[in-house]
Amino acid sequence: MLTSRRLDRLGSGVFDRNDQRKQLYRSSAAADSQPLVDLSLGSTDLEPPPEALEAMAAALDRSGSATYCLHAGTRPFREAVSAWCARRFDVAVDPDREVLLLVGSQEGTAHLPLAVLNPGDGGLILDPCYPSHRGGLLLADARVEHLPLDPQEQWRPRFDSLSDTVWDQLRLMVMGFPHNPSAQVGQQAWLDEAMARAQRHDLVFAHDNPYVDLALDGEAPSLLRCAGWRERGMEFFSLSKGWCLGGFRLGFAVGAEPLITALRQLKGVVDFNQSLALQEGAMAALSQAPDWPQRLLPVYRERRDRTLQALARLGWQVPTPSMALYLWLPLPGWARERGWNDEQLTAALLEQTGLALTPGSGFGAGGQDWMRMALVRPVEELEAAVARLESFWQQQC
């Protein structure tokens, strides 16, 4: 056997399965008349702040911009993060002990379990959740427990669904609000309750927060507002969504010193940091364009509202998201009657209309019978994409 049993546990990633389907569609005759409309990834069409791109471009000409960067070289970036935390959350953060540069927040959520868990330890994730949360636990040979979210209460975590015995057996809890894939902002009280559980049952609380500045309604919660984060908490942030820098893979962690030290030790073995030029761009984004995410909100709000209206005209009633970037689409009644699941329906939509969505089951069992649409094209293109569904929809009803 040439591969590990761990790969069998991981299975195939939902984005990889979708990528293969999209590639088949691009090579088909149908793509000539109906080009692919890819709304399956949260990779925005909106531009990054010019200050960030200009800082990167200027730094590329400097000597040493292409050399390896170890942890000590990231101190200016960590200082910029500390200053951002003070402005954004009114929290003092030590750049030397409580901040770590990451290759995107996804790297942090995937690697943290390796740094804090032993094989067989219990790790808790939301259901549904972003795939790297589960993947990180499986890579660490952890025992995965699921905390169901209640769609009738805006996807509120059901903390009391687990017994005290189960809580006592956990060593790590991973959450993320605003929530991907349901696109609901969530509440600070939920994080406070989670931290109280973490303190009571002696576990690490990790919070994935790349959408912290993209709340369309309400204020996004943050672990940094919870008492106790300096003892057992770590929060992951990203410049991919709010500053439109996804392809540059710029993220960071803020957390308890022992956890930052542990993740830094792991990173010291498995990777280096991004080039100094990319870090210059990130620092410019945080310090010179801190309001950039807020500038995006009117765009996403219009995309949300007009796409919801177009779907309603089609006969598809979809919950209104309180977070930018996504719609969380329930499986239509006719699809359920035909016995289709979310994976089958997304495959059929792609094959017959050229529209790529993400099947909700790729985010866990709690995502079954849902699909995610990313609002990553201009509003006119989103409306045109919904219009493509009309004939397909009418044939099925």
WOGI-V587591 format. One line per field, one symbol per residue. ss: DSSP state (h for helix, s for strand, l for the rest). psi: psi as a letter, one per 20 degrees, with the letter a starting at -180 (. if undefined). burial: 1 if it has 24 or more other ideal C-beta (glycine too) atoms within 12 Angstrom, else 0. A space follows every 10 residues. Layout:
BEGIN
ss=???
psi=???
burial=???
END
This chain:
BEGIN
ss=llllhhhhhh lllhhhhhhh hhhhhhlllh hhhlllssll lllllllllh hhhhhhhhhh llllllllll hhhhhhhhhh hhhhhhhhhl llllllllss ssllhhhhhh hhhhhhllll lsssssslll hhhhhhhhhl llssssssss hhhllsslhh hllhhhhhls ssssslllll lllllllhhh hhhhhhhhhh hllsssssll llllslllll llhhhlllhh hhssssssll lllllhhhll ssssslhhhh hhhhhhhhhh lllllhhhhh hhhhhhhhll lhhhhhhhhh hhhhhhhhhh hhhhllllll llsllsssss llhhhhhlll lhhhhhhhhh hhhlsslssh hhhlhhhlls ssssllllhh hhhhhhhhhh hhhhhhl
psi=pirqhhhhhg apqhhgghgg ghhgghjrhh hhhnqpooki qloqiqqrph hghhggghhh iqpihjrqor ghijghghhh gghghgghil pppohhijqp pqmqhhhghh hghhhiqqpi qpppqqorrp hhggghghhj kropqpoqqo hilklppmhj iprhggghiq ipppropqpo iikphaqhhg hghghggggh jmrpoppoli khjkphpapq rqhiippihi hjqppprqjg ghjkkgiimo rqqpapghgg gghggghihi rarrqhghhg gghhghhhlh jghhhhghgh ggggghhggg hhhhjoopqp qiqrhqqopq pqhhgghijq rhghghgggg hhijporpph iijrhijqkr qpppmkqqhh hghhghhhig ggghhh.
burial=0000000001 0001101100 1100100000 0001011111 1111110110 1110110010 0000000010 1001111111 1101100110 1010100111 1111111111 1111111000 1111111111 1111111111 0111111110 1001111010 0100001001 1111111111 1111111101 1111101100 1011111111 1111110001 1111110111 0111111111 1111110111 1111111011 1111011000 0011111111 1111111111 0110011011 1011111101 1001010111 1111111111 1100100000 0110111111 0011111111 1111011111 1111111010 1110110110 0110010
END
